[in-house]
Amino acid sequence: ILEWTAIYNYEAVQDVELSLQVGDTVHILEMYEGKSQTTTFLYGKKATVEDRGQHETVIPSELPLVQELTSTLREWAVIWHKLYVDNRMTQFRHLQQMTYCLIEWRSQILSGTLPKDELAELKKKVTAKIDYGNRILGLDLVVRDDNGNILDPDETSTIALFKSHEMASKRIDERIQEEKSLQQNLDLRGQPVFNTTHTYSLYVNFKNFVCNIGEDAELFMSLYDPDQSKLISENYLVRWGSNGMPKEIEKLNNLQVIFTDLSSLDVIRPKISLVCQIVRVGHMELKDGKKHTGGLRRPFGVAVMDITDIIHGKVDDEEKQHFIPFQIAMETYIRQRQLIMSPLMTSHVIGENEPLTSVFNKVIAAKEVNHKGQGLWVSLKLLPGDLAQVQKDFSHLVDRSTAVARKMGFPEIILPGDVRNDIYITLIQGEFDKGKKKTPKNVEVTMSVHDEDGNLLEKAIHPGAGYEGISEYKSVVYYQVKQPCWYETVKVSIAIEEVSRCHLRFTFRHRSSQESRDKSERAFGVAFVKLMNADGTTLQDGKHNLVIYKGDNKKMEDAKFYLTLPGTKVEEEKDGPPGKNLHHLANFTPTKDSTKDSFQIGTLICSTKLTQNGRSGTSSGVSAMLCWENCLLDTLDALFNIMMEMSDNETYDFLVFDALVFIISLIGDIKFQHFNPVLETYIYKHFSTTLAYVKLTRVLNYYVRNADDSSKTDLLFAALKALKYLFRFIVQSRVLYLRFYGKDEDGDEFNNAIRKLFFSFNVLMDRPLEEAVKIKGAALKYLPTIINDVKLVFDPVELSILFSKFIQSIPDNQLVRQKLSCMTKVVDSDLFKQSECRDALLPLLIDQLSGQLDDNSNKPDHEACSQLLSNILEVLDWKDVGPTAVHIQLIMERLLRRINRTVIGMSRQSLHIGSFVACMTAILRQMDDFHYNHYISTFKTRQDIIDFLMETFIMFKDLIGKNVYANDWMVMNMMQSRVFLRAVNQFTTVLNRFFLDQASFELQLWNNYFHLAVAFLTHESLQLENFSQAKRNKIVKNGRSRQWSLHVWVEFKHVNGLAHFKTEIVSSLRSKIEGFPQP
């Protein structure tokens, strides 16, 4: 069949013609192959027809998402028109904007040109927009699977349907709250996307810099914490020309940087500033002429902006341009207080005795800056996610050309692929004797990186993001300052394998303002520091006082010579008293004239490979291996090698076990959570120790068995937290053993070890609560995590029995919630999917639930009970879990009545009423005819049947009249009504069989039955005339309305067989039912 849509109006002029208006749908069943003008007025597309006739459904042959979009747009169009008529223009424009978005997205999908990944992303946006729009327009909630497809209630379990409604409703509520936060300019971190984010990035777009310098300049932008007086990030470098434009003209209007790796703690700092240090590149003095020395780096000024509100999310507009006023450095500050601040530690000026950062903080604290229109213009935006995430989510802002300035420190979460080897060096301060000069020197420090042979490493130094590395870095020059304080930070990036061979060299030179004199000036001193110590550890973070050597310039450049000397004051003191080895130094030594010379640097290492911790003594060396081995895989290999090589020494078994637990616990930290795949890859791809399971289970059993030893409590608790991965090692070791040696080689040793371990757990759980509440809680929380792995090498049925005994070993009324949560995890495991295992587990689960629901002395834990029961029922509704009829029968016999009474006695305001009603509905839906008949047969007396039916009819009527679920949960409400109606149908047979004739007739029972029938007939879900066309189509498509009304009407006809009781029943119902249209 072809479905055609009218694209023009057409007025019929003959009887055989059809009048059309734009948008009318025409179904063409047959076509004459002769002359036709159909295509002039109609646009056609293929379609299929279901249920031909009065209530037929035409389904276009389009993607389901396109069909949903079409239906949604038609439904919204009606509301859009009404909003306009009612003059509700704010809502009208909002809906108009959403509608245009859907139209645009629909066109993109229909184009068929989108790649698969982009189509998937667009699908998420479309479904989110539809669901959000339906909520604010008061339309029905749409429930979807993980891929965004609408769930078919006939193919979805009741519990899954209920959970989908809950998740969809929560997701839309969060979206609405997000919109409100944006509108009210509230803290963005209250939004869902920021709640789940641990890494943030700050996008900065450098728009312009206006300053009357007259020479080239270097601008260093970074993030700064004024409370701690330190930099947070690397510098972003902008080289600005004397003509007032970027030095590289291609960077004009393209100066952007992303400050990455900001943690959740960084974005809640009380204060945070964006600072810019301006360094002038030219003459010593601005007034100097051509004969004066050029190319000198001189401090010029600062610009500071408080960005706390942006980092806190209170300001969110990347288009807004912010002006940052420029504060010029006065000559006094240039010479005495140098406005370059400390990025790594608080600075102190020798002589002036005033922290340099106080000058910056004065600028920050100043209410007004006399900037005279000079300053920077930037736009900023806080983005959730790391660099890869923001490049994906904010591609319109961040692309490959955007410079990346990393945090000087690790992010909150370290990704496995984030291989980093950054060494930050800060030139802090120095003191230099003026020597033969009458005034202090103008000292310039040149820093470079060399290997042990003295070869220069090219482009190893990075002054700031945005440019490639340089080979030598020259400091700023202070004019005639004896104690210059630089506080300039650069990054050294070299290959990991080169670190052990490399050192930093610092040469010191006096720079004369006169070019002729400057050319004759040679370096007067040199200092160096090795990046790696003799014990294989890298240079410690912090300050280092270096030894300045003076003498022969050739020896200054000879690395083989000076590397034999101590590089730091600490090394010099270790080598012995000053002068002890002077005969080895010849003319290259700290002379008496230069004993006052000093030079201090600061270091900070951010490396995923290098470490600053060394190997200690034998016993603690195993635990320290994580700290010094180069990578996780090597560490684990080393641990298991020790275990096997020292197989006769049980001491090492415990040390290796503790170290392994430490590693697993470390990876469990949120900061390293992305290393879980690395650990799993090692277990399944690289781990090869076949007998590790023997030692690991023995040590674990020892700890559990000796839980009363207070010295072992912390070790046991850590081991329980690491239990999941410990058992993955144990199971993989056992798998490898069986692969190489077979099952019969070790007899039943492994199985006995598992049995002994569970026995030790049972003894532990039976102890008085106050003695081991922490350990007991941990056992209940973490022991179920081993199930899916252990069942691979251990009989699943016996494992089910062991877990049953473990639960039974817990005294009643102890750790009730933890016990129920433990059982829920067992149900979620692969064990419960096997019918034989359910035979062992389900009676225990039902006993525990029955005891909880019957417990009137204590308030039952409804949340934990409903979670356990709903998970049980959901598994039993799956198609690949084997026979379930017996298990449904067991639940029906033991729990159905208890759940009914729980629902009856529960307040409609309870947070758990919906879950219990869903569980009851699920049980009734999963019961077949045999179950219903069998259940009635379990009642011992006629009165028991009456009580049950009365209880059920009243409860059904109450639930139908007062919906437990929200009105927009249409699918869930319809599902509930269908199941209730089917149950009533089953109970009608019981009524006719036991209570129809005059001798056995129960007036009140029949009266409740017919009042329930009336509640069904008059339920709002059947009043189709009150619904929109789209909703009517959905209901009619599923055939629900007619089925319900027809069935209830037929059942009501039974009243004609009750002639002798018409007066009592029919008169009270006839008026209500006669007003209802017959199907």
N, C-alpha and C positions, 0 to 999 in steps of 0.2 A: 504494500500500500504506500502511496505517496501522501505526505502531509504538505499542504500548500498554505502559505500565509499571504493575505491580500496586502499589496503594497500601493494600491490606488483604490479610490472609491469607484464603484460601478453600479449604475442603476439599470435593472433589468427592463428590457423593452418587449420581451416575449415571454410566454408562459414557460418555455423550456430554458430560460436563462435564470441566473441566480444573482440577486442583488448583494453587493459586498461593501463593507467599510474597511478602512485601513486597520490591519491587525486581526481581521477575522481569519479563522482557521478552517480550511476546506480539506476534507479527506476524499481523495479521488480513488474510487475502487476500480473503474475501468476507463479507458481512453480510446477514442476513435483515432486511427492513424492518419486520417485525412487532415484537411486544413483546420488549424486551431489557433486561437489567439490567447490561449491560457496564460502563456508566459508573459504576456503584456501586462497582466494585472496581478499575477501571482508569482511568489517565489517558492520553489519546491524543495523538499528534502525527504529522505526515506524515513519510514517509521513502521512500527509493528503495532498490532491491535490485540489487546487481551480482553477476554470476556465480551465478545461481540453482542450487541444488543443495546438495551436502554441504558445500561450502566457500563458500557465498554470503556476501556482505557487505551488511549493512543500514546505510545511511547516512542519518541523520536530516536533515531539511530545516531545519537550523539554521546559524547562522554557524559557520564553521570553528573560530573561537576558542572558542565554546561547546562544540563537540564535543570539542576538545582538553581543555578544562577538565573536562568530564564524565569523559573517559577517565583523566585524571590523578588526579582525586579518587577514582575507583574503585581505581586502582593504589595510591595512597597509603593508602587505607583498609585494605588488606590488611596493609601494613607497619605502620601505626599499631596495629592489633590485635596484631600480633606483638610490637611494642615493649612493649605493656602486659602481655602474657603473660610476657615475659622480664624484667619489672620494671625496664626501662630508662626510668625516669620523666623524666629530663632530656630525653632525645631524644623521648620520648612527648609531653611538653608543648610542645616546640619544633615538632614536626610538627603538633600540634593547633592551635597558633597559626597556622601557615601554611595549614592546611586551612580554618580558619574565614575567613581572609582571602580565599581562593579562592572559597569558597561565597558570601561577601558580594558579591564582584566579579561572580561569575556571575549573581547575582540582579539586579545593577544593569544588566548587559548585556542580560539577557533582558527587562528592563522596557521597553526600547526608548525610554526617555525622555531618554537622554543626548544632548547636542549632539555634533556631529561631532568638534570639537576635544577635548572631554572624553573621548569614546570612544577617540580615538587615544591620549591620555595614559594612560587606564586600560589599554589594550591593552599599552602598554610595561611598565606595572607588573605586569600579569598574566604576561606572557611572562618577565620577569625573575625573578619569584617561582617560576614553574614550573621554569625552568632551574636556578636556585639549589637548589631543593628536590630536583630529580632528581640533582644532583651529590652532595649530602650524603647522599642515600639510596642512592647507588651505582647509579642507573638510567641509561639511555642518554641521551646528549647529543642534544638536538633542535637542528637547524640551521634557520635562518630567513633570510628576505630582509630588506631594510632596513625593511620595513613590519611585521615580526614574523610574517609568514606562513611556515608550514612549507614548506621547499623540496621540490619533487618531484625525486628523483634522476634520473628518466628525462628530465626537461626541463632539467636543470642540467648544465653541463659539469663534467668531472672536476676541473679546476683550481679552478673556482668552488666546487665542493663541498668540496674540500680547504681552501681559504682560509676558507670559512664555518665549517668545523669549528675551524680555528685561532683565528679571531676569537671564536667562541662560547666556546671553552674558556678563552681569555685573559680574556674578559669575566667569566666565572663565577669564575675564580681571583681576579680583582681584587675581586669582590663578597665572596668568602669572606675575603680578607685584610682587607677593610673591616670585616666583622663581627668578626673577631678583634681588630682595632684598637679597636673600640668596647668589646668585652668586657674588654680588657686596659687600657683607658684610656690608649692610646698617642696619639702626636701625630696629630691629624686631618689635618695637611697631608701625611701619607704616604698618605692615601686617594686613590683616583683622582679623585673629584670635586674635591678640593683641589689635586691635581697639575695639573689643567688650568685652574685658576682664576687669573686675574690681578687680579681686583678682589674685595674683601671688604667686608662690612658688619657692624657690631656693633649688635645689638639690645639696648636697655636699657629695662626696665620699672620705672618709679619707683613703688615701693609705698607708702612712707610717710616722713615726716620728723618726728622728735620732738625738739623743742628749746624750752626755756623762754625765748622772746624777749620776748613781751609786745607786740610790734609786728609790722606786716607785714614780709615779707622777700622778697628775690629770690634764687633759687638758680641759679647758672650752672654747668652740668655740661659737661665737655669731656674730651677725651683728651690726655694729657700724657706727654712723654718726659722722665723725670728725668735721664737721662744728658746730654741736650742742653739741658735746662732750657727747654723750649719746648712750647707747645701744638701739637697736631697738627690739631685740628678746630675748627670753629665751636662756639659755646656753644649749649647747650640751656637755655632759660629756663623756670623754674617760679616762678610768683608764689604765695607762701604767705601765707595770712591769719594774723592775730593769734589767731584761734580754733583754730589747729592744723589747718586744712584748706585745700585749694586756694582761691585767690581766686574762681575760676570753679567753682562747685559741680558743673557738668556734667562737669568734668574729673576728678572723684573716681573713683578706680580706672581711669582712662583716661589716665594720664600715661606715654606711650611715645615713644621716639625711636630712630631708626636712624642711626647714624654711618656714612656711606657713603664710597666712593671710596678705601678703604684698599688699598694696593698690596701685592704679595708681599713687598716690602722692609719695609713697615710691620709686617707680622705676624711678622717675624723679629727685630724690635728686641729687644735684650737685656732691656730693661725697658720697661714701659708702664703708666701709671696712669690710673684714672678719678678726676678731681678735681672737687670742687664748691666754688665760692666762694659764701659766704653774705653778702649785703648787707642790712643792716637799713634799713628805710624808716620814718623817724619823726623824733624829736627828736635834737638834738646829743648829749645824754646820756640814758640810759634813765630817769634819775630826774627829768628835766625835766617840768614841768607844762603846763597848757593855755596859759599865757602865753608859752611858748617856741615857737620856730619848729618847724614840723612839715614832713613831706615830704622831709626830707634823706636822702640815700643815704649810709649809713655802713658801713664794713667791719666785719664781725662775727666771721667765722671761716671755717674750711675743713674739708673732709672729703676724705680721700684713701684710695683703695683700689688695691692692686697687682693688676692684672688680667692680668699676663703669662701665667699658666697658661691663662686663658680665651682670650686672643689666640693663644697657641701651640696651642690645641686640646686641652690636657690635661684641661680641665674642660668638660663639655658637658651642662649641665642647665638649661634655661631656667626650670624650675619652682623651682629652689633660690633662696631669698632670702638675699642677702648683706647683712650689716650693715656699714656704713661709719661708724666713730666720728667724732664731731664734735669739732674742736679749736677752742675759743673763742679769739678774739684778745685778748690781754691789753692793757691800756691802753698799756703800753710799746710793744708792737708796733703798736698803732693809730697812735700818734703818731710813731714813729720808723722802724719797719721794715715797715709796711703789708703785710699778707699777700696782696696781690694780685700775682700773678706775671706774668712776661713771656711773652706768647704767640708773639711773632715773633722776638725776639732776647734774648740774655742781658742781664739788667738790672743796672745799677749805681746805687747810691744815692749821690748827691752829699752829701758831708759824712760820712755814716756809713761810706762806702767798703766796703760789704758788699752782695753781690748779693741782691736780694729773694728770688730763687728758692732761695737757700740755706736760707731759713726753711721753704719747702715741702719741700725735700729733708731737712731735719731732721725734719719730720713724717713723711715717707716712711720715713726711716731709723729712727725711734723704734720700739722693740720694743713699747711699751705706750703707750696714750693714755688719760689720765684723763677718759674721756668721760661718766661718770656716767649711762650709759644713753641718752645723747643721740646722735642720728645719723640716718643714712638707711638705708632698706631698699630694695634693688634686686635684680632678676634680670637676667641677661645671657646672651647667646648669640652666638657668632660664626657668621655666615652667608656661604656662598660666593656671589659674584655682585654685580652692581650693583643699584641700586634697583629697576629694572624686573624683574630676575631674581628678587630675593627677594620682591617682591610677588606674583610668579607661583608660586614654589616654596614659599613660607612664608606663604601667605595667612592661615593661622590666627594668625600673629604680627603681620605687617605689613599694614596696610590703609591706606586713604586718610586716616584720621584720625591716623596715626602721624606725628609730627614728623620732619623730615629735617634733620640737621646734616651738612653737607658737609665734606670735608677742606679745610684751608686750603692748597690746592695742587692740581695736576691729578692725576687717577687715572693708574694705569699705562697704561690703554688709554682713549683718547679716542674717544667715539662721534661720528659725523657729526652726529647730531641734538642733541648736547649743547651747546647755545648758552648760554654762560655769560659773565656780565659782572659779576663780584663784585670789589669794591674793599674790602679790609680796612684799617681805620684803627685804630691803637693810640695812645691817649693815654699817652705814656711818662712824662714828667716835666716839671717847671718850676721856676723860681726867681722869687720875687716879693718885691720890696722892701716892707717893712712900712709905708713912707710915714710918715704922721703918727701911726700907731698905735704903742702901746708894745709890742705883741706881734705875732707874725706873723699873717698873714691866714688865714681859713678859706676857701680858694679853691675855687670851684665852676666847672667848665668846661662851657659849653653848646655843643654841636656841632650844626650844621645845614647843609643843602645848599641852595645858591641858584644861580640862573642869572645870566647877565651883567647882567641888569636888576635883580637883587636879589630876584626873586620866590622865595619859599620853595617847595621841592619837597616835597610832602606824602608822608609815609610812605616816605621813601627810606632811612631808617636802621633796621637790624635788630640789636638788641642780642643776640638769641638765637633759635634755632629754636623754634617752637611758638606764636609770636604774629605778628601782622601788624606791618608797619613803623611807625615813629613819625616825627614831623616834627622833633623836637628830642631830643637825648640829653644828659642831665645826668650829670656824673661824680660819683663818691663825694667826700665832703668830709672832709679830714683837719683835725683841730682844732689850730690854731696851729702849723702846719708851714710853715717858710719854703721848703723844697725838697720839695714833695709829689711822690710817685712813684705814678702811677695804674696803669699797665699794664692798662688796660681796652681791650678790642678789640670793635669793632662792625663790621658789614658795611654797605656802601653799595651799593645796587642801583638803578641808573637805566638808562633806555633807552640803547642804544649811540649813537643819534643825538644824545642830550643831553649826552654826556660833554664834548664840545669847548666847550660853553657854560657848564658848571657849575664851581663852586668850593665848597670847604668853608670855613665861617666858624666861628671859635671865639671866644666871648665869655667874659670872666673877671669874676667877681663875688665879692665877699666876702659870706659868709653869717654873719649874726649869730645867736647862739643865742637872743637876745631877739626875739620876733616884731615888736614895735613898731619896733625899730631895723632889723630885716631888711627891712621894707617900704620903708624910705627908702634902702636901699643900691642903688646903680645900678652898671651894668657899668663897671669901671675900665680895661678894655682889650679890644682885639680883635686877632685874627690870622686870616690866611686863606691858602689855598693853592689854586692852580688844578689841576684834574685833568688838563689837557692842556697840553703845552708849545706854543710857537709853531711848532715844526717838525712838528707833527702827531703826536708821540709822547706817550704818557701819562707820568704822574709815575713816576719811577724807584722801584723797590722799595728799602726801607731806611729809615734815619732822616733826618728833615728838621728843621732848626732854623728855626723861624718867627720873624718879626719881630712884636713886640707893639707895637701902636699905642695911644696914649692921647690923650684929648682930648675934643672935642665928641661927645656921644652921637649926635647926628643924623648927623654925618659917619661915625660908626662903622657906621651902618645904611645908608649910601649906597654901594651897590656900584659905581656908576659912578665914584665918587670914589676909593675905596680900591683898586679894581682897577688903577688907573694906577700904583700904588706897588709896590715889590718885596715879594713875599710871604715869601721865605725869605732867610736870611743870605747864601746863595750869590748870589741875584739882587741883593741889596743891594750886595755887593762888586763885582759886574759893573757896576752903575750908576755906581759912582764912590765916592770917599771920603765918609765920613759928613758930613753937613752941607752937601754941595755943592748939593743941591736943596732945602734947607730952606725957601726962600722959596715953594716950590710947596706945602709941606705945611701952612703956616699953623699953626693950633692942633691939628693932628692929626699928631703926630710922636713918634718915640721921643725923649723929652726926656732931659736930663742926669740927672734924678732916677730915670729908669727904665732906665738903661743896663745895670743888673744883671739886669733882668727877662729871662727866657728861657722858651721853651716848645718842647718837642720831641715830635714824633709819629713813628710808624712806619707805613709803607704796604706792602701786598702786593696785587698785582693778579693775579687769576685770570680771564682773559678769553680767549675763543676768537676775538675780533675785534680787541681793542686790542693794541698792541705798544709796547715801550719802545725799539725800535731804529729809527734813522733812515736815510735814504738817504745814501750816501756818494758817492765820486767816480764818474766816468762809467763806467770799465771795470768796477769792482766793483759798480756800481749794479744791473746785471742780476742778478748772483748774490744780491744783497740783496733783490730784489723779493719773494721769498717772505716775508721778515721784516716787510715793511711794508704790502703790499697787504692789503685787508680780507678777501679770501677766495680760496680755491684757484682757483676758476673765473676770477676776474678776473686772477689772477697768470698763469695759462696763456694767457689771451687776450692779455695784455700782452706776454708772451714772443714769441708768434708774430707779433704786430703788429710788434715790433722786427725780427724776422727778415725779414719781407717789406718793411718800410719801408727797411731797410738792406741790401737784397738785393745791392748792389754792393760791400759791405764784408764780406769773409770773416771779419774779426775778430769781428764780431757773431754770425756763424754759430757760432763756437766758444763764445762766451760764452753764447748762448742754449742751445746743446747742453749745456754744463756745468751751467747752471741747471736745465734740464729733468731731467738725470740726478740732480741734487741733490734735486729735488722728489720724483721717483720713489723714490729711496733713502730719503727721509724717510718716505714713506707705507709703504715696506716695513718700517719699524721696527714692532715689535710694539705700541708705544704708539699708533700711528696706523693699525693694520691695518684698522680699520673704515672708513677713508676710501677703500679700494680701490673700492667701488661708486661713490663720488663721482667718482673719476678715470675710471672706465670710462664713467659717464654723460656726462662731459664729452667723452670721445673720440668716442662714438657719437651724441651728441645735439647737442653745441654746437660741436665742433671743425670749422673750415671752411677751413683753409689748404690749398689744392689743390697747391701746389708745395713743401710742407714736406718731402716725401719726398726730393726732390733734394738738399737741403741736409743733412738728417739722415744719409742714407746716405753722402754725401761725407765728412762729418766723422768718422763711425764708421769708414769705410774707412781714413781717414788715421790714426786712432789705432791700428787693428789693424796697418796696414802699417808703422808706426813703433814697434812694440812694443819694439824694442831700445833706444829712447830712455828712459833711466831717469826723466827728468823727466815722462814721459807715463804711467808705469806705474800710478800711483794713479788717474789719470783713466780709463785704459782699464779697469782692474779695476772701478771704479764703474760705467762704461758697460756692462760685461758683466753685472753684477748687475741693471742696469735694462733689460736687452735685451728682455725680454718686452713691457714697456709702450712702449719706444722703437719697437719694430716695430709695435705697435698704432697708434701715431701715423703711422708710415710707411705702413702698409697702408691706414689710413682716408684718409690724404691721397691715396694712389693711387686708391682707390675713388672719391673725390670728383672727382678729375681725369678719370677715365674716364667718369664720369657726365656731366660738363659738356663734355668735349672729344673723347671717343672714343678708341679704342685706337690709331689710326694717327697721331695728332697728333705724338707724340714718338718715333716709330719704335720702336726696341728699346732706348731709353736706360735705362728702368727695369730691364729684364731683364739688361742688361749690368752695371748697377750691382750687382745681386744676385750675378751671376757673379763680378765682380771682388772683392766682399766675401768670398765663399767661397774664392776663390783666395788672398786675403790670409790667411785663417784657415789654409789648408793650408800655406802657407809658415811661418806661426807655429808650427804643430804639428810641423813637421819640424825645428825648431831643436833643439839639444842641450837635454836636460831641465833641467840645472842652471841654465840661463840664464833660463828662463821657466816654472818649474813652477807658480807661483801663477796666472799668466795662462792657462796651458794647462788647468789644472784648472777654472778659471772658465769657459773656453770650452766644455769638455765638459759642464759642469753646466747652463749657461744657453742655449747655442745651440739645443737641441731645443725650448725653450719658444716659439720663434717659428714653429714648423711650421704649426700650425693657422691662424694668421693669414696667413702668406705664401702658402699654397696657394690662398688666395682670389683672388690677383692674379698668381700665377706657376704655370707648368705643374707639376702635382704629380709627374709622372713625372721630369721634369728635376730637380725639387727632390730627389727620391729619389736620383737619380744623384749630385747634388752632395753629399748627406749621405754616400753611400757613399764617395766620393772623400775626403771630410773624415775619415772613420774610417780609411781606408787610409793617409792621410798621417801617421798616428801611428806612430812606430817600434815594432817589436815589443818586448814586455816593458817598455813604459813606460806608466805610469798605467793599468794593466790594469783595476783595479776601476772607475776613473772612466770608462774606455772602455766597459766592459760596462754601467754605469749609464746612460751616454749612449744606448747602443743600446736599452736597455729603455725609455727615454723616447720614442725614435723609434717603437718598437712600440706604445706607448700612445697615440701621436698618431693623427690622422685619416688620415695617409698610409697606414699599414699596413692600414687597412680597405679600401683599393682594391686590387683584384687586380693591376692593371698596376704599381702601385707596389711591391707585394710581389715581383713578378717581378724588380725591380731591387734590392730590399733583402735578400730572404731568402738568396740565395747568400752574400752578405757575412756575414750574421748566423751562418749555419751554419758558414762557414769559421772565424770567430772562436771559436765554441763548440767546434768540433772541435779547434782548436789548443789550447784550454784543457784540454779533457778528456784529450787525448793527451799533455799536457806532464808528463813524469815528472821533468824536471830541477828544476822549481819546483813548489811546492805549489799546485795549481789553486784558484782562488777559487770554491769550491762554492756559496757563498751568492749571489754575483752571477750565476753561470752558471744556477743553478736559477731565479732570479727572471726572468732574460731568457727562458729556455726556457718557463717556465710561462706567461708573458705572451703569448708567440708562440702557444702551443697554445690558450690561452683565446680569443684573437681568432679563430683558425681554426675554432673551434667555434660561433661566432656565425652566425646565420641570414642576416644582411644585409650580408655582406662579400664577396659574389660567389663565383666558383668557388674551391674550396680543394683539390680532389683532387690536383692537380699539386704543390702545396706540401706536403701531407701526404706524398706520395710522396718528395719531396726530403728531408724530415726523416727519414722512415723509412729511406731508403737510407744517409744520412750519419750519423745520430745514434742510431738505436735500439740498435745493438750497443754503441756507446760508453756509452750510458746504462745498459744492462744490466750491463756490466762495472764501471761506476762503483758501481752498487748492490751488486754482489757483493763488491767490494773495500772497501766503506764499513762502518765500525763501526756496530752497531745503536744505539750511544750518541751517534752524530753528530747534531747539531742539524738537519742538512740531509737525512738519509736519507728522511724523510717526503716532502719536496718532490720528490726525485728519483724515488721510487716513484710519486708522483702523476703526474709527467711521463711515466714509462714507461706507466702505466695509461692516461693520456690518449691517447698515441700509438696504443696497441693498440685502444682504443675507437673512435678516429676512422678506423682502417683498415677498409676494406670488403673484400669477397672478392677483388676485383681486386688490391688492395694486398698481401694475403697471398700470393696466387699469384705476383705480380710479385716480391715480396721473395725468395721461395724461388728464383725463376729467376735472381736476381742472384748466387747462389753458383756458383762456377766448377766445383767438384768435389763428388763425393759425400761426401767426408770433411768438407768445409766445412759441408754440411747437417747431418751427424751432430754436429759440434762445436756448431753453433748450437742444435740441438734438445736435446742433453745439457745445455748451459749453461742453456737456458731452463727445462727441466723441473726441474733441481736448484734453480734460483733460485725458481721458483714454489713448490716444495715447502717451501723454507726460509721464504719469506714467509708462506705459509699456516700453517706450524707455529709460527712466531714472529712474531706480529703487530708490524708497524712502528708501527701506530697504537694509541692507547689502547683498552682494551676497551669503553669507553662510546661510541666512535665507530662505532656499529653501522652507520649508513648508509654510511659510507666503507668499512668493512670488507666489507660486502655488495657494494658497487659493485666493489671490487677483485676479489672472488671471481668475480663475474659476468663481468668482462672477462677474467680469467685463464681461466675455463672456456670462453668463446667462442674464445679464442686456442688453447687445447688442442684444441678441436673442429676448428679449421682445420689444426692440425698433425697431428691424427689422420689426415686425408686424405693427408698427406705420408707418414706412417708406412705406411699401407696401400698406397700407390703404390710406394714405394721399398724398404721394408724388411719386407714381410710374407712373401714366399715364402722357401722354404728356402735358396735360393742367396744371397739378399741379406739374410737375417735378421741383425739386430744385437741380440744378447742383452741387453747392458748398456743399450742405448737403450730396448728394450721394458720391461726391468726398472724403469728410472727412470720410465717412463710410468705403469706400474701402481702403483708406490709413490706417485706423484703422485695417481693416482685414489683410492687408499686415503686419502690425506691429505684429499682433498676429502670423501669419504664420511664420514669420522670427525671432520670439523671440528666444533667446538663450535657453530657457527652453525646446524647442522642438527639439533642435539639439542633439539627443541622441548619435550620433556618437562621440561627443566631450566629453562624460562623461565616467567615470569609469564604469566597469561592475556592481559594487554594486549600483551606483547611477541610472544606467539604470534600474536595477531590481526594485528599489524603485519606480521609475516613472511608469514603465510598470505595476507593481503590483497594483498601484492605478488607472491604466487605463487612466491617465490624458492626456498623449501625444496624443494617438490616438483619444480620444474624442475631444480634442481641434482641432487638425488638420482636422479631418473629418467634424466637425461642420462648421469650417470656410470655408472649401472647398465647402461644400454644399451651404452655404450662398453666396459664390462668384458666384455660378452658376446662381444666379439671373441676372448677367450681360448679359446672353444670352437673357433675356427678355427685355433688354434695347437696342434693335438693333438701334434705332434712336439716341442713345447717345454713341454708342461704340467709335466713333472717339475721343470724348472729354475725356472719362474716361479710356477705356480699353487699349488704346495705351500706356498710362503712367504707367500701372500696369502689363501688360501682361508679360513683360520680367522678372519682379521680381517673379511673381507667377509661370511661366512656369519652372523656375529653382528650384522650390520647389517640392519635391517628392509627388505624389498623394497617399493618404492613400489606 
